[in-house]
Amino acid sequence: MTAIDDLLALCGEISDLGRSRALLFWDERTQMPAAGAAARSEQLATLTRLRHRRLASDELGRLLDAARAETAGADPDSFEASLVRVTAREWEKARRVPAELRAEIARTTSVAEHAWQDAKEASDFAAFLPHLERIVELERRYLECFEFDHPYDPLLDDYEPGMTTAELRPVLERLRDGLRPLVAAIGEREDAVDDSCLHGDFPPAAQRRLAGRIVAGLPLSENSWRLDETVHPFATGIAIEDLRITTRFDPGYVGAALWAVIHEAGHAMYQNGIDPRLERTPLCRSASLGFDESQSRMWENWIGRGRPYLARIRPLLAEHFPERFGGVDDEGLYRAANRAQPSLIRMEADEVTYNLHIALRFELELRIFEDRLELRDLPEAWNALTRSDLGIDVPDDRRGVLQDVHWAGGAFGYFPTYSLGNVIAGQLWAAIAAELGDPDELIAAGELAAIRDWLRDRVYRHGGKLMPAELVERACGGRLDTEPLLAQLRAKFGEIYDLE
C-alpha cells in the first residue's frame, strides 16, 4: 500500500459521511414527515461531527505529509497531485474549526429550516428571528477560527474558494451598474410583452408529469436521477450517478416549476459529468458554487429561455395544458418566457433584474457582518433596498425577507455565487460559440449533448481539481468578465423590447 492508497481510503470514508449527510438533508426536504425534525437535526449533527473529526484528524495530516513526499515532482494536474493539494486545503481549514461547533451549526440550521417554513407560511419574521440570531451567533464563532481582511471573507471562501470580498465587490458593482440602464429602458416599455399564457390554472399533477418529461429530455445519464417536490428547489448529488433534483409547483404559474427544474437539472449535469475516478474524494465536486451556478443559470436561461429550446418544448406544454398553450406560437412563447420587469421573488426574477436581487442580499449580508445592521431591523432594511433598487414595495415578510431558505441554512456567503454564475455562464457561452459555432443552431437541431460534451470536457470532468480563477482562465481564456453577460442581455432584451 502506498501513501496515496491510504489517503484515498480515508478520503473515501470522509466522502461517504458527507454524502450520507446529503442524503438525510435531501430526505428532510422532500420525504420526511414533519414530526421527524428534532431527531433529524441530531442525526445531521452526528454525521457532521464524525466527518469533521476525520477531516481534521492528525491521521489525515500524517497521510498528507507522506503523500506529498510520494508525489513530489508530479504533474500538478495529475489525479494524485490534485488529491493531495485539495485535501490539504480542506484539512487546514477544518483544523481551525472545533467539531462541536460544526455539529451545533448543523443541528441549529436543521431546526431553523423547519421554523423558517412555518414563519414564511405565516409571514411572521418575528417567529423566525430567534433562530436567525442563533445562526448568526454561530457564524460569528466560526469566523473567530480564521484570520481575515474582511469578516465576510471566510464565509465567501466556503462557497467560492480563493475569492475575497475586495475582489467580489467590484464584479457585482460592474454588473449592477451595467444593468440599471437596461432595466430603466425596459421599464418604459413594460407592457410590450404578454406572458399571460404562463399564468392560469395548472394542476400540480400535470405539472409533475411535464417536469419529468422536461428532465428526461436533457442530456443526463439514464437512470441517474430522480425528481421530487420541495418548498425551495435544490439539487444534490449523492454520487455521480445518483442525482436528486427537486422543484416546486405553483398552481397559478407554470414557470415556477418549468425553469426551476431546468435550473436544478443544470446542477445535476455538472455532477454527472465529473470524472468517475474522482468519486469518493474531495475532488468529486464543482470547482465552486459560482461554477455550479453557471451551469444551473446557463441551462435555465441561455438554453431554457432561448428560442430554439422553447420551440422544441412548446408541443409538450400544449399537450399538458392545451387551454393555455394550444393557441400560442413559438414567438409568443419566447416572448412570454422572457418578460422582464421588477418583481418581488428572486427565484421568479427575469434575467435582467435577477442580479439586482443578489446585490440586495449581498449588501444586507455585508451590513450584518460589518455590524451595521441589527437582525431585528432586517425586514425594514430589506424593504427599503427593494424599493430603491427594484422600485417596488414589499407587502409582507413572506414575499420579502423570508422568501429564501439560505439564511435558515446558515448559508451566508452563498448568494453572490448566483451572480458569479451568471457572469461565468456568459463567458462560457461565448467560448462555446467560438469553438462550436452558434449554440442556438445546435439546440434547434436537438444537439444538447454537444453542448453538454463541450462543458464536460472544459469544466465538469475536472471536478474540484482547479481553483475557480484557474478554471475561468482555462475554460474561458481570461479572468472574470461581466461584459459577455451584459452584451448578451442588451442584445436579447433590446430585440424583445425594441430598444434603440
C-alpha positions as CSV (number, residue, x, y, z in Angstrom):
1,M,0.0,0.0,0.0
2,T,1.3,3.5,-0.9
3,A,0.6,6.7,1.0
4,I,-1.8,7.7,-1.8
5,D,-3.7,4.4,-1.3
6,D,-4.1,5.1,2.4
7,L,-5.1,8.7,1.7
8,L,-7.7,7.5,-0.7
9,A,-9.1,5.1,1.8
10,L,-9.5,7.8,4.5
11,C,-10.9,10.3,1.9
12,G,-13.4,7.7,0.9
13,E,-14.7,7.4,4.5
14,I,-14.9,11.2,4.8
15,S,-16.8,11.4,1.5
16,D,-19.2,8.7,2.5
17,L,-20.1,10.5,5.7
18,G,-20.6,13.7,3.7
19,R,-22.8,12.1,1.1
20,S,-24.8,10.3,3.8
21,R,-25.4,13.6,5.4
22,A,-26.5,15.0,2.0
23,L,-28.9,12.1,1.6
24,L,-30.5,12.8,5.0
25,F,-30.7,16.5,4.0
26,W,-32.5,15.6,0.7
27,D,-34.9,13.4,2.6
28,E,-35.6,16.1,5.2
29,R,-36.6,18.5,2.5
30,T,-38.6,16.1,0.3
31,Q,-39.9,13.0,2.1
32,M,-39.5,13.3,5.9
33,P,-42.7,13.7,8.0
34,A,-42.7,17.0,9.9
35,A,-42.6,15.2,13.3
36,G,-39.2,13.8,12.4
37,A,-37.5,17.2,12.5
38,A,-36.0,17.1,16.0
39,A,-34.5,13.6,15.5
40,R,-33.2,14.5,12.1
41,S,-31.3,17.5,13.5
42,E,-29.4,15.2,15.8
43,Q,-28.7,12.8,13.0
44,L,-27.3,15.5,10.9
45,A,-25.2,16.9,13.8
46,T,-23.8,13.4,14.5
47,L,-22.7,12.9,10.8
48,T,-21.3,16.4,10.6
49,R,-19.3,15.8,13.8
50,L,-17.9,12.5,12.7
51,R,-17.0,13.8,9.3
52,H,-15.3,16.8,10.7
53,R,-13.3,14.8,13.1
54,R,-12.0,12.6,10.4
55,L,-11.3,15.6,8.1
56,A,-9.4,17.4,10.8
57,S,-7.6,14.4,12.2
58,D,-3.9,14.0,12.9
59,E,-4.1,10.8,10.9
60,L,-5.1,12.7,7.8
61,G,-2.2,15.2,8.4
62,R,0.3,12.4,8.5
63,L,-1.0,10.8,5.4
64,L,-0.8,14.1,3.6
65,D,2.8,14.6,4.6
66,A,3.6,11.1,3.3
67,A,1.6,11.6,0.1
68,R,3.4,14.9,-0.6
69,A,6.7,13.2,-0.5
70,E,5.4,10.4,-2.7
71,T,4.1,12.9,-5.3
72,A,7.0,15.4,-5.3
73,G,7.7,16.4,-8.9
74,A,4.4,15.0,-10.2
75,D,2.3,16.9,-12.8
76,P,0.2,19.4,-10.8
77,D,-2.8,18.4,-12.9
78,S,-2.4,14.7,-12.1
79,F,-5.0,13.0,-10.0
80,E,-2.5,12.2,-7.3
81,A,-1.1,15.8,-7.0
82,S,-4.6,17.3,-7.2
83,L,-5.8,14.9,-4.5
84,V,-3.0,16.0,-2.1
85,R,-3.4,19.7,-2.9
86,V,-7.2,19.9,-2.5
87,T,-7.3,17.6,0.5
88,A,-4.6,19.6,2.3
89,R,-6.6,22.8,1.8
90,E,-9.7,21.3,3.3
91,W,-7.7,19.7,6.2
92,E,-6.1,23.0,7.0
93,K,-9.4,24.8,7.1
94,A,-11.0,22.0,9.1
95,R,-8.2,22.1,11.7
96,R,-9.2,25.6,12.7
97,V,-12.9,24.8,13.5
98,P,-14.0,22.7,16.5
99,A,-16.0,19.6,15.6
100,E,-18.6,20.5,18.2
101,L,-19.1,23.9,16.5
102,R,-19.7,22.3,13.2
103,A,-22.1,19.9,14.7
104,E,-24.0,22.7,16.5
105,I,-24.3,24.6,13.3
106,A,-25.8,21.5,11.5
107,R,-28.2,20.9,14.4
108,T,-29.3,24.6,14.6
109,T,-29.8,25.1,10.9
110,S,-31.8,21.8,10.6
111,V,-34.2,23.0,13.2
112,A,-34.2,26.6,11.8
113,E,-35.2,25.4,8.3
114,H,-38.5,24.0,9.7
115,A,-39.1,27.2,11.7
116,W,-38.4,29.2,8.6
117,Q,-41.1,27.2,6.6
118,D,-43.7,27.9,9.3
119,A,-42.6,31.6,9.6
120,K,-42.8,32.0,5.9
121,E,-46.2,30.5,5.6
122,A,-47.4,32.8,8.4
123,S,-45.4,35.8,7.0
124,D,-44.0,36.2,10.5
125,F,-40.3,37.3,10.7
126,A,-40.5,37.7,14.5
127,A,-41.2,34.0,14.8
128,F,-38.0,33.2,12.9
129,L,-35.8,35.9,14.4
130,P,-34.6,33.8,17.4
131,H,-33.4,31.1,15.1
132,L,-31.6,33.6,12.9
133,E,-30.0,35.2,15.9
134,R,-28.6,31.9,17.0
135,I,-27.3,31.1,13.5
136,V,-25.5,34.4,13.2
137,E,-24.1,33.9,16.6
138,L,-22.6,30.6,15.5
139,E,-21.4,32.1,12.3
140,R,-19.5,34.7,14.2
141,R,-17.9,31.9,16.3
142,Y,-16.9,30.3,13.1
143,L,-15.3,33.5,11.9
144,E,-13.2,33.6,15.0
145,C,-11.5,30.5,13.8
146,F,-9.9,32.4,10.9
147,E,-7.7,35.3,10.1
148,F,-9.1,37.6,7.5
149,D,-9.1,41.1,6.0
150,H,-12.9,41.3,6.0
151,P,-15.3,39.3,8.2
152,Y,-17.2,38.2,5.1
153,D,-14.1,36.5,3.5
154,P,-14.2,33.1,5.3
155,L,-17.9,32.8,4.6
156,L,-17.4,33.6,0.9
157,D,-14.4,31.2,0.7
158,D,-16.6,28.3,1.8
159,Y,-18.5,28.7,-1.5
160,E,-16.0,30.4,-3.8
161,P,-12.6,29.2,-2.8
162,G,-9.9,31.8,-3.0
163,M,-12.2,34.8,-3.6
164,T,-12.2,37.8,-1.2
165,T,-14.8,40.4,-0.5
166,A,-12.4,43.0,-2.1
167,E,-12.3,41.0,-5.3
168,L,-16.1,40.3,-5.4
169,R,-17.4,43.7,-4.7
170,P,-16.2,45.4,-8.0
171,V,-17.5,42.5,-10.0
172,L,-21.0,42.8,-8.6
173,E,-20.9,46.6,-8.8
174,R,-19.9,46.5,-12.5
175,L,-22.8,44.1,-13.1
176,R,-25.3,46.2,-11.2
177,D,-24.2,49.4,-12.9
178,G,-24.3,47.8,-16.3
179,L,-27.9,46.5,-15.7
180,R,-29.5,49.6,-14.4
181,P,-29.8,51.5,-17.8
182,L,-31.3,48.3,-19.4
183,V,-33.8,47.9,-16.5
184,A,-34.8,51.5,-16.9
185,A,-35.2,51.3,-20.7
186,I,-37.3,48.1,-20.4
187,G,-39.4,49.8,-17.7
188,E,-40.5,52.4,-20.3
189,R,-41.9,49.5,-22.4
190,E,-43.1,47.1,-19.7
191,D,-46.4,46.3,-21.4
192,A,-44.7,45.3,-24.7
193,V,-44.6,41.6,-23.7
194,D,-47.6,39.4,-22.9
195,D,-46.8,36.4,-20.6
196,S,-50.4,35.6,-19.8
197,C,-50.1,32.0,-21.2
198,L,-47.8,31.2,-18.2
199,H,-50.4,32.2,-15.7
200,G,-53.7,30.4,-15.1
201,D,-54.9,27.1,-13.7
202,F,-52.1,24.5,-13.8
203,P,-52.9,21.4,-11.8
204,P,-49.8,20.2,-9.9
205,A,-50.3,16.6,-11.1
206,A,-50.0,17.7,-14.7
207,Q,-47.0,19.9,-13.8
208,R,-45.3,16.9,-12.3
209,R,-45.7,14.9,-15.5
210,L,-44.4,17.9,-17.5
211,A,-41.4,18.4,-15.2
212,G,-40.5,14.7,-15.6
213,R,-40.6,14.9,-19.4
214,I,-38.5,18.0,-19.3
215,V,-35.7,16.4,-17.3
216,A,-35.9,13.2,-19.4
217,G,-35.2,15.3,-22.5
218,L,-32.0,16.8,-21.1
219,P,-28.6,15.1,-21.5
220,L,-28.4,13.3,-18.2
221,S,-27.3,9.7,-17.8
222,E,-30.2,7.4,-17.9
223,N,-31.3,6.0,-14.5
224,S,-29.0,8.5,-12.7
225,W,-31.6,11.0,-11.4
226,R,-35.0,11.3,-9.7
227,L,-37.3,14.3,-9.4
228,D,-39.2,15.3,-6.2
229,E,-41.2,18.2,-4.9
230,T,-40.0,20.6,-2.2
231,V,-40.6,24.0,-0.7
232,H,-37.4,25.6,-2.0
233,P,-35.9,23.8,-5.1
234,F,-32.4,22.4,-4.9
235,A,-30.3,19.6,-6.4
236,T,-27.8,17.4,-4.6
237,G,-25.5,14.6,-5.8
238,I,-25.3,11.5,-3.6
239,A,-22.9,10.2,-6.2
240,I,-22.0,10.9,-9.8
241,E,-24.8,8.6,-10.9
242,D,-27.2,9.3,-8.0
243,L,-28.7,12.8,-8.6
244,R,-31.6,14.3,-6.7
245,I,-33.4,17.0,-8.5
246,T,-36.3,18.9,-6.9
247,T,-38.8,21.6,-8.0
248,R,-42.0,23.2,-6.7
249,F,-45.4,23.6,-8.3
250,D,-47.4,26.8,-8.2
251,P,-51.0,26.1,-9.4
252,G,-51.2,29.6,-10.8
253,Y,-47.9,29.9,-12.6
254,V,-46.3,27.1,-14.6
255,G,-43.0,28.9,-15.0
256,A,-42.1,28.3,-11.3
257,A,-41.8,24.5,-12.0
258,L,-40.6,24.7,-15.6
259,W,-37.5,26.8,-15.2
260,A,-36.7,25.7,-11.7
261,V,-36.5,22.1,-12.8
262,I,-34.2,23.0,-15.8
263,H,-32.1,25.1,-13.3
264,E,-31.7,22.2,-10.9
265,A,-31.0,19.8,-13.8
266,G,-28.1,22.1,-14.7
267,H,-26.6,21.5,-11.3
268,A,-27.1,17.7,-11.8
269,M,-25.4,17.7,-15.2
270,Y,-22.3,19.2,-13.6
271,Q,-22.1,16.4,-11.0
272,N,-23.0,13.8,-13.7
273,G,-20.1,14.9,-15.8
274,I,-17.3,14.7,-13.2
275,D,-14.5,12.2,-14.0
276,P,-15.6,8.9,-12.3
277,R,-12.1,8.5,-10.9
278,L,-12.8,11.4,-8.6
279,E,-15.7,9.6,-6.8
280,R,-15.3,9.4,-3.0
281,T,-12.6,12.1,-2.9
282,P,-12.6,15.8,-2.1
283,L,-12.2,16.3,-5.9
284,C,-15.7,15.0,-6.6
285,R,-17.5,18.4,-6.5
286,S,-17.8,21.5,-8.6
287,A,-14.9,24.0,-8.6
288,S,-17.1,26.4,-6.7
289,L,-20.7,27.4,-6.2
290,G,-20.1,30.1,-8.8
291,F,-19.2,27.5,-11.4
292,D,-22.1,25.3,-10.2
293,E,-24.5,28.2,-10.6
294,S,-23.0,28.9,-14.0
295,Q,-24.5,25.6,-15.1
296,S,-27.9,26.0,-13.5
297,R,-28.2,29.5,-14.9
298,M,-26.9,28.6,-18.3
299,W,-29.3,25.7,-18.8
300,E,-32.2,27.6,-17.3
301,N,-31.7,30.9,-19.2
302,W,-29.3,30.7,-22.2
303,I,-30.9,27.3,-23.2
304,G,-34.2,27.0,-21.3
305,R,-35.4,30.5,-22.2
306,G,-33.9,30.5,-25.7
307,R,-35.9,30.4,-28.9
308,P,-34.8,27.0,-30.2
309,Y,-35.4,25.2,-27.0
310,L,-38.7,26.7,-26.3
311,A,-39.8,25.9,-29.8
312,R,-38.9,22.2,-29.1
313,I,-40.9,22.0,-25.8
314,R,-43.9,24.1,-26.9
315,P,-45.7,21.0,-28.1
316,L,-45.1,19.4,-24.7
317,L,-46.6,22.4,-23.0
318,A,-49.6,22.3,-25.3
319,E,-50.0,18.6,-24.7
320,H,-50.2,19.1,-20.9
321,F,-52.0,22.4,-20.9
322,P,-53.9,22.8,-24.2
323,E,-56.2,25.5,-22.9
324,R,-53.2,27.7,-22.1
325,F,-50.7,26.9,-24.9
326,G,-52.8,25.4,-27.7
327,G,-53.0,28.8,-29.4
328,V,-49.5,30.1,-28.6
329,D,-46.9,30.1,-31.3
330,D,-43.1,29.8,-30.9
331,E,-42.5,33.5,-30.9
332,G,-45.3,34.1,-28.4
333,L,-43.9,31.6,-26.0
334,Y,-40.3,33.0,-26.4
335,R,-41.5,36.5,-25.5
336,A,-43.6,35.3,-22.6
337,A,-40.7,33.3,-21.2
338,N,-38.5,36.4,-21.3
339,R,-40.8,39.1,-20.0
340,A,-38.6,41.5,-17.9
341,Q,-40.0,43.5,-15.0
342,P,-39.0,44.1,-11.4
343,S,-40.6,41.5,-9.2
344,L,-40.6,40.5,-5.5
345,I,-39.4,36.9,-5.7
346,R,-35.8,36.2,-6.7
347,M,-36.5,32.7,-7.9
348,E,-39.1,34.0,-10.4
349,A,-37.0,37.1,-11.5
350,D,-36.1,37.6,-15.1
351,E,-32.5,37.5,-16.4
352,V,-32.2,41.3,-16.3
353,T,-33.4,42.0,-12.8
354,Y,-32.2,38.8,-11.2
355,N,-28.7,40.2,-10.3
356,L,-30.3,43.2,-8.6
357,H,-31.9,40.7,-6.2
358,I,-28.4,39.3,-5.5
359,A,-26.9,42.7,-5.0
360,L,-29.6,43.4,-2.3
361,R,-28.8,40.2,-0.4
362,F,-25.1,40.8,-0.7
363,E,-25.4,44.3,0.8
364,L,-27.5,43.0,3.7
365,E,-25.1,40.3,4.5
366,L,-22.2,42.8,4.5
367,R,-24.1,45.0,6.8
368,I,-24.8,42.1,9.2
369,F,-21.2,41.0,9.5
370,E,-19.8,44.5,9.5
371,D,-22.1,45.2,12.5
372,R,-24.0,47.9,10.6
373,L,-27.4,46.1,10.8
374,E,-29.3,44.6,13.8
375,L,-31.1,41.4,12.8
376,R,-34.4,42.7,14.2
377,D,-34.2,45.5,11.6
378,L,-33.6,43.2,8.7
379,P,-37.2,43.3,7.3
380,E,-37.1,47.1,7.2
381,A,-33.7,47.2,5.5
382,W,-34.8,44.5,3.0
383,N,-38.0,46.5,2.1
384,A,-36.0,49.8,1.8
385,L,-33.5,48.2,-0.6
386,T,-36.2,46.5,-2.6
387,R,-37.9,49.9,-3.0
388,S,-34.7,51.7,-4.0
389,D,-33.2,49.0,-6.2
390,L,-36.2,47.4,-7.8
391,G,-38.8,50.2,-7.4
392,I,-41.5,48.1,-5.8
393,D,-42.9,47.8,-2.3
394,V,-42.8,44.6,-0.2
395,P,-46.3,43.7,1.0
396,D,-45.3,41.2,3.6
397,D,-42.4,39.1,5.1
398,R,-43.3,36.0,3.1
399,R,-42.6,37.8,-0.2
400,G,-39.7,39.8,1.4
401,V,-37.1,38.8,3.9
402,L,-38.5,35.3,4.4
403,Q,-38.6,34.2,0.8
404,D,-35.3,32.4,0.7
405,V,-34.1,29.4,2.7
406,H,-30.4,30.2,2.6
407,W,-30.1,32.2,5.9
408,A,-32.1,29.5,7.7
409,G,-29.5,27.0,6.4
410,G,-26.6,29.2,7.6
411,A,-25.5,29.8,4.0
412,F,-24.2,33.3,4.4
413,G,-21.8,33.9,1.5
414,Y,-23.8,31.8,-0.9
415,F,-26.0,34.5,-2.6
416,P,-23.1,36.2,-4.5
417,T,-22.3,32.9,-6.3
418,Y,-25.6,33.2,-8.3
419,S,-24.3,36.4,-9.9
420,L,-20.8,34.9,-10.3
421,G,-22.6,32.0,-12.0
422,N,-24.3,34.4,-14.4
423,V,-21.0,36.1,-15.3
424,I,-19.2,32.7,-15.8
425,A,-22.1,31.4,-17.9
426,G,-21.8,34.4,-20.2
427,Q,-18.1,33.7,-20.7
428,L,-18.6,30.0,-21.2
429,W,-21.4,30.7,-23.8
430,A,-19.1,32.9,-25.7
431,A,-16.4,30.2,-25.6
432,I,-18.8,27.6,-26.8
433,A,-19.9,29.9,-29.7
434,A,-16.3,30.5,-30.7
435,E,-15.4,26.8,-30.9
436,L,-18.7,25.0,-31.8
437,G,-20.5,27.7,-33.8
438,D,-23.9,29.2,-32.9
439,P,-25.2,27.2,-29.9
440,D,-28.8,28.1,-31.0
441,E,-28.3,26.1,-34.2
442,L,-27.1,23.1,-32.1
443,I,-30.2,23.4,-29.9
444,A,-32.5,23.7,-32.8
445,A,-31.1,20.5,-34.2
446,G,-31.6,18.7,-30.9
447,E,-27.9,18.6,-30.2
448,L,-28.0,19.4,-26.5
449,A,-25.5,16.6,-25.9
450,A,-22.9,18.5,-28.0
451,I,-23.1,21.5,-25.6
452,R,-23.0,19.1,-22.6
453,D,-20.0,17.4,-24.0
454,W,-18.0,20.6,-24.5
455,L,-18.9,21.6,-20.9
456,R,-17.9,18.2,-19.7
457,D,-14.5,18.4,-21.3
458,R,-13.8,22.0,-20.3
459,V,-15.4,22.2,-16.9
460,Y,-17.3,19.2,-15.5
461,R,-14.7,16.4,-15.7
462,H,-12.2,18.4,-13.6
463,G,-14.5,18.4,-10.5
464,G,-12.8,20.4,-7.8
465,K,-9.2,19.9,-9.0
466,L,-8.7,23.5,-10.0
467,M,-9.3,26.8,-8.1
468,P,-12.2,28.8,-9.7
469,A,-9.9,31.6,-11.0
470,E,-7.7,29.0,-12.8
471,L,-10.7,27.2,-14.3
472,V,-12.1,30.5,-15.6
473,E,-8.7,31.1,-17.2
474,R,-8.6,27.7,-18.8
475,A,-12.2,27.4,-19.9
476,C,-12.8,31.0,-20.9
477,G,-9.4,32.3,-21.8
478,G,-9.3,35.1,-19.3
479,R,-10.3,36.5,-15.9
480,L,-13.9,37.1,-14.6
481,D,-15.5,39.5,-17.1
482,T,-19.0,40.9,-16.8
483,E,-19.1,42.1,-20.4
484,P,-20.2,38.9,-22.2
485,L,-23.2,38.6,-19.9
486,L,-24.1,42.3,-20.2
487,A,-23.7,42.2,-24.0
488,Q,-25.9,39.1,-24.2
489,L,-28.6,40.8,-22.1
490,R,-28.5,44.0,-24.1
491,A,-28.8,42.2,-27.4
492,K,-31.5,39.7,-26.3
493,F,-33.8,42.2,-24.5
494,G,-33.0,45.0,-26.8
495,E,-34.6,42.9,-29.6
496,I,-37.5,41.7,-27.4
497,Y,-38.4,45.2,-26.2
498,D,-37.4,47.0,-29.4
499,L,-34.9,49.2,-27.6
500,E,-32.7,51.6,-29.6
